[in-house]
Amino acid sequence: ERLGVIDLNQMADRVIPAVKWEACHDGRSGPAGELAMALDISPLRDSLAFAVAAESARGGVHIEVVSHGPHPGPEWIVKEAKRLQDEYDMTLALVAGSPAASLQEDLEAAGVRTYIIPASEYVQACGDFYDAVAQTDVLHLDQPELNMAVSGADRRWSGDAWYWARRQSTEDITPLVAVTTAR
């Protein structure tokens, strides 16, 4: 933005158009069904995000980042995952081959139920997430960390499909990867 004028060229480069993302904002949305939870950790292991998704009473799927910030260490992550699971009785989803998947043994040793999403299903989940946003079938709470992740996300191609590209993205996309995985 310069002198109050939005750079439309920069907005056109977004994977998820700003107009579509803003249309999914619903400050009164909340989970109405069984929660799904996911964890993502950045490749440099310097940030993480826990997210949940559930059917919404307002229609569509409610997505929400429940924890995002600097990576505080594996012990804290395991304790937080266990606390969230005990509080909400859900299984924690991790993407196969991701930095978060390296904690699977520690999580399970602490009693956290985990589900590893194969890479091929993750690619499908990214496409499904994109389509759901395009159809306004996702509801979010306008969380700044998730908005930043969406605005700076890029994609990486796998054959004729794509998934969220961590290294090419201009922002920390752990919140976006986590909500995509939870959804």
TILUMBA-791051 format. One record per residue (C-alpha): residue number from 0; residue in one letter; y, x, z. Coordinates in steps of 0.5 Angstrom, whole numbers, plus 500, padded with zeros to 3 digits. Example, Ala and Ser with C-alpha at 12.3 -4.5 7.8 and 13.67 -1.06 7.14 Angstrom:
BEGIN
nuvo seq: 0 type: A north: 491 east: 525 up: 516 .
nuvo seq: 1 type: S north: 498 east: 527 up: 514 .
// end
This chain:
BEGIN
nuvo seq: 0 type: E north: 500 east: 500 up: 500 .
nuvo seq: 1 type: R north: 507 east: 503 up: 498 .
nuvo seq: 2 type: L north: 513 east: 499 up: 500 .
nuvo seq: 3 type: G north: 509 east: 493 up: 502 .
nuvo seq: 4 type: V north: 506 east: 493 up: 495 .
nuvo seq: 5 type: I north: 498 east: 493 up: 495 .
nuvo seq: 6 type: D north: 495 east: 498 up: 490 .
nuvo seq: 7 type: L north: 491 east: 493 up: 486 .
nuvo seq: 8 type: N north: 487 east: 499 up: 483 .
nuvo seq: 9 type: Q north: 485 east: 501 up: 490 .
nuvo seq: 10 type: M north: 482 east: 494 up: 492 .
nuvo seq: 11 type: A north: 479 east: 494 up: 485 .
nuvo seq: 12 type: D north: 474 east: 500 up: 487 .
nuvo seq: 13 type: R north: 471 east: 496 up: 493 .
nuvo seq: 14 type: V north: 464 east: 494 up: 492 .
nuvo seq: 15 type: I north: 465 east: 488 up: 496 .
nuvo seq: 16 type: P north: 472 east: 485 up: 494 .
nuvo seq: 17 type: A north: 477 east: 484 up: 499 .
nuvo seq: 18 type: V north: 478 east: 476 up: 497 .
nuvo seq: 19 type: K north: 470 east: 475 up: 498 .
nuvo seq: 20 type: W north: 470 east: 479 up: 505 .
nuvo seq: 21 type: E north: 476 east: 475 up: 507 .
nuvo seq: 22 type: A north: 473 east: 468 up: 505 .
nuvo seq: 23 type: C north: 467 east: 470 up: 510 .
nuvo seq: 24 type: H north: 472 east: 470 up: 516 .
nuvo seq: 25 type: D north: 471 east: 465 up: 521 .
nuvo seq: 26 type: G north: 473 east: 466 up: 528 .
nuvo seq: 27 type: R north: 469 east: 460 up: 531 .
nuvo seq: 28 type: S north: 463 east: 463 up: 528 .
nuvo seq: 29 type: G north: 457 east: 464 up: 533 .
nuvo seq: 30 type: P north: 450 east: 465 up: 533 .
nuvo seq: 31 type: A north: 446 east: 458 up: 534 .
nuvo seq: 32 type: G north: 439 east: 461 up: 532 .
nuvo seq: 33 type: E north: 434 east: 467 up: 534 .
nuvo seq: 34 type: L north: 438 east: 473 up: 534 .
nuvo seq: 35 type: A north: 436 east: 479 up: 530 .
nuvo seq: 36 type: M north: 438 east: 486 up: 532 .
nuvo seq: 37 type: A north: 439 east: 493 up: 528 .
nuvo seq: 38 type: L north: 441 east: 500 up: 530 .
nuvo seq: 39 type: D north: 444 east: 505 up: 525 .
nuvo seq: 40 type: I north: 446 east: 512 up: 526 .
nuvo seq: 41 type: S north: 451 east: 516 up: 521 .
nuvo seq: 42 type: P north: 448 east: 522 up: 518 .
nuvo seq: 43 type: L north: 452 east: 527 up: 522 .
nuvo seq: 44 type: R north: 449 east: 523 up: 528 .
nuvo seq: 45 type: D north: 457 east: 522 up: 530 .
nuvo seq: 46 type: S north: 457 east: 515 up: 531 .
nuvo seq: 47 type: L north: 453 east: 509 up: 531 .
nuvo seq: 48 type: A north: 453 east: 501 up: 531 .
nuvo seq: 49 type: F north: 448 east: 496 up: 534 .
nuvo seq: 50 type: A north: 449 east: 489 up: 530 .
nuvo seq: 51 type: V north: 446 east: 482 up: 531 .
nuvo seq: 52 type: A north: 445 east: 476 up: 526 .
nuvo seq: 53 type: A north: 443 east: 469 up: 527 .
nuvo seq: 54 type: E north: 444 east: 463 up: 523 .
nuvo seq: 55 type: S north: 450 east: 460 up: 525 .
nuvo seq: 56 type: A north: 452 east: 452 up: 527 .
nuvo seq: 57 type: R north: 457 east: 453 up: 522 .
nuvo seq: 58 type: G north: 453 east: 454 up: 516 .
nuvo seq: 59 type: G north: 451 east: 461 up: 513 .
nuvo seq: 60 type: V north: 449 east: 467 up: 517 .
nuvo seq: 61 type: H north: 453 east: 469 up: 523 .
nuvo seq: 62 type: I north: 454 east: 477 up: 523 .
nuvo seq: 63 type: E north: 457 east: 481 up: 529 .
nuvo seq: 64 type: V north: 457 east: 488 up: 531 .
nuvo seq: 65 type: V north: 456 east: 489 up: 538 .
nuvo seq: 66 type: S north: 457 east: 496 up: 540 .
nuvo seq: 67 type: H north: 460 east: 501 up: 535 .
nuvo seq: 68 type: G north: 463 east: 508 up: 537 .
nuvo seq: 69 type: P north: 461 east: 515 up: 538 .
nuvo seq: 70 type: H north: 454 east: 517 up: 538 .
nuvo seq: 71 type: P north: 453 east: 518 up: 546 .
nuvo seq: 72 type: G north: 446 east: 521 up: 546 .
nuvo seq: 73 type: P north: 439 east: 519 up: 545 .
nuvo seq: 74 type: E north: 438 east: 517 up: 552 .
nuvo seq: 75 type: W north: 444 east: 512 up: 552 .
nuvo seq: 76 type: I north: 442 east: 509 up: 545 .
nuvo seq: 77 type: V north: 435 east: 508 up: 548 .
nuvo seq: 78 type: K north: 438 east: 505 up: 555 .
nuvo seq: 79 type: E north: 443 east: 500 up: 551 .
nuvo seq: 80 type: A north: 437 east: 498 up: 546 .
nuvo seq: 81 type: K north: 433 east: 496 up: 552 .
nuvo seq: 82 type: R north: 438 east: 492 up: 555 .
nuvo seq: 83 type: L north: 440 east: 488 up: 549 .
nuvo seq: 84 type: Q north: 433 east: 487 up: 548 .
nuvo seq: 85 type: D north: 432 east: 485 up: 555 .
nuvo seq: 86 type: E north: 438 east: 480 up: 555 .
nuvo seq: 87 type: Y north: 437 east: 477 up: 548 .
nuvo seq: 88 type: D north: 429 east: 478 up: 547 .
nuvo seq: 89 type: M north: 429 east: 481 up: 540 .
nuvo seq: 90 type: T north: 426 east: 486 up: 536 .
nuvo seq: 91 type: L north: 430 east: 492 up: 534 .
nuvo seq: 92 type: A north: 430 east: 493 up: 526 .
nuvo seq: 93 type: L north: 431 east: 500 up: 524 .
nuvo seq: 94 type: V north: 431 east: 503 up: 516 .
nuvo seq: 95 type: A north: 425 east: 507 up: 515 .
nuvo seq: 96 type: G north: 428 east: 515 up: 513 .
nuvo seq: 97 type: S north: 435 east: 513 up: 517 .
nuvo seq: 98 type: P north: 437 east: 517 up: 522 .
nuvo seq: 99 type: A north: 436 east: 511 up: 527 .
nuvo seq: 100 type: A north: 429 east: 511 up: 525 .
nuvo seq: 101 type: S north: 428 east: 518 up: 529 .
nuvo seq: 102 type: L north: 429 east: 515 up: 535 .
nuvo seq: 103 type: Q north: 423 east: 510 up: 534 .
nuvo seq: 104 type: E north: 418 east: 513 up: 539 .
nuvo seq: 105 type: D north: 423 east: 514 up: 544 .
nuvo seq: 106 type: L north: 425 east: 507 up: 544 .
nuvo seq: 107 type: E north: 418 east: 504 up: 544 .
nuvo seq: 108 type: A north: 416 east: 509 up: 550 .
nuvo seq: 109 type: A north: 422 east: 505 up: 553 .
nuvo seq: 110 type: G north: 419 east: 498 up: 552 .
nuvo seq: 111 type: V north: 423 east: 497 up: 546 .
nuvo seq: 112 type: R north: 420 east: 493 up: 540 .
nuvo seq: 113 type: T north: 422 east: 496 up: 534 .
nuvo seq: 114 type: Y north: 421 east: 494 up: 526 .
nuvo seq: 115 type: I north: 421 east: 499 up: 521 .
nuvo seq: 116 type: I north: 424 east: 496 up: 515 .
nuvo seq: 117 type: P north: 421 east: 500 up: 509 .
nuvo seq: 118 type: A north: 427 east: 503 up: 504 .
nuvo seq: 119 type: S north: 425 east: 498 up: 498 .
nuvo seq: 120 type: E north: 426 east: 492 up: 503 .
nuvo seq: 121 type: Y north: 433 east: 496 up: 505 .
nuvo seq: 122 type: V north: 435 east: 496 up: 498 .
nuvo seq: 123 type: Q north: 433 east: 489 up: 497 .
nuvo seq: 124 type: A north: 437 east: 487 up: 503 .
nuvo seq: 125 type: C north: 443 east: 490 up: 501 .
nuvo seq: 126 type: G north: 443 east: 486 up: 495 .
nuvo seq: 127 type: D north: 442 east: 480 up: 499 .
nuvo seq: 128 type: F north: 448 east: 482 up: 503 .
nuvo seq: 129 type: Y north: 452 east: 482 up: 497 .
nuvo seq: 130 type: D north: 450 east: 476 up: 494 .
nuvo seq: 131 type: A north: 451 east: 472 up: 501 .
nuvo seq: 132 type: V north: 458 east: 475 up: 502 .
nuvo seq: 133 type: A north: 460 east: 473 up: 494 .
nuvo seq: 134 type: Q north: 457 east: 466 up: 496 .
nuvo seq: 135 type: T north: 461 east: 465 up: 503 .
nuvo seq: 136 type: D north: 454 east: 465 up: 506 .
nuvo seq: 137 type: V north: 456 east: 470 up: 511 .
nuvo seq: 138 type: L north: 460 east: 469 up: 517 .
nuvo seq: 139 type: H north: 464 east: 474 up: 521 .
nuvo seq: 140 type: L north: 469 east: 475 up: 526 .
nuvo seq: 141 type: D north: 474 east: 480 up: 523 .
nuvo seq: 142 type: Q north: 472 east: 486 up: 527 .
nuvo seq: 143 type: P north: 476 east: 492 up: 525 .
nuvo seq: 144 type: E north: 470 east: 497 up: 525 .
nuvo seq: 145 type: L north: 466 east: 492 up: 520 .
nuvo seq: 146 type: N north: 472 east: 491 up: 516 .
nuvo seq: 147 type: M north: 474 east: 498 up: 515 .
nuvo seq: 148 type: A north: 466 east: 499 up: 514 .
nuvo seq: 149 type: V north: 466 east: 494 up: 508 .
nuvo seq: 150 type: S north: 473 east: 497 up: 505 .
nuvo seq: 151 type: G north: 471 east: 504 up: 505 .
nuvo seq: 152 type: A north: 463 east: 503 up: 503 .
nuvo seq: 153 type: D north: 460 east: 505 up: 496 .
nuvo seq: 154 type: R north: 454 east: 504 up: 493 .
nuvo seq: 155 type: R north: 448 east: 509 up: 491 .
nuvo seq: 156 type: W north: 443 east: 507 up: 485 .
nuvo seq: 157 type: S north: 436 east: 507 up: 486 .
nuvo seq: 158 type: G north: 433 east: 505 up: 479 .
nuvo seq: 159 type: D north: 437 east: 498 up: 477 .
nuvo seq: 160 type: A north: 438 east: 497 up: 484 .
nuvo seq: 161 type: W north: 443 east: 500 up: 489 .
nuvo seq: 162 type: Y north: 444 east: 501 up: 497 .
nuvo seq: 163 type: W north: 450 east: 503 up: 501 .
nuvo seq: 164 type: A north: 452 east: 510 up: 500 .
nuvo seq: 165 type: R north: 453 east: 514 up: 506 .
nuvo seq: 166 type: R north: 456 east: 520 up: 504 .
nuvo seq: 167 type: Q north: 460 east: 517 up: 498 .
nuvo seq: 168 type: S north: 463 east: 512 up: 503 .
nuvo seq: 169 type: T north: 470 east: 513 up: 505 .
nuvo seq: 170 type: E north: 469 east: 510 up: 512 .
nuvo seq: 171 type: D north: 464 east: 510 up: 517 .
nuvo seq: 172 type: I north: 459 east: 505 up: 515 .
nuvo seq: 173 type: T north: 455 east: 504 up: 520 .
nuvo seq: 174 type: P north: 457 east: 497 up: 522 .
nuvo seq: 175 type: L north: 456 east: 495 up: 515 .
nuvo seq: 176 type: V north: 449 east: 498 up: 515 .
nuvo seq: 177 type: A north: 447 east: 495 up: 522 .
nuvo seq: 178 type: V north: 449 east: 488 up: 520 .
nuvo seq: 179 type: T north: 446 east: 488 up: 513 .
nuvo seq: 180 type: T north: 440 east: 491 up: 516 .
nuvo seq: 181 type: A north: 440 east: 485 up: 522 .
nuvo seq: 182 type: R north: 441 east: 480 up: 517 .
// end
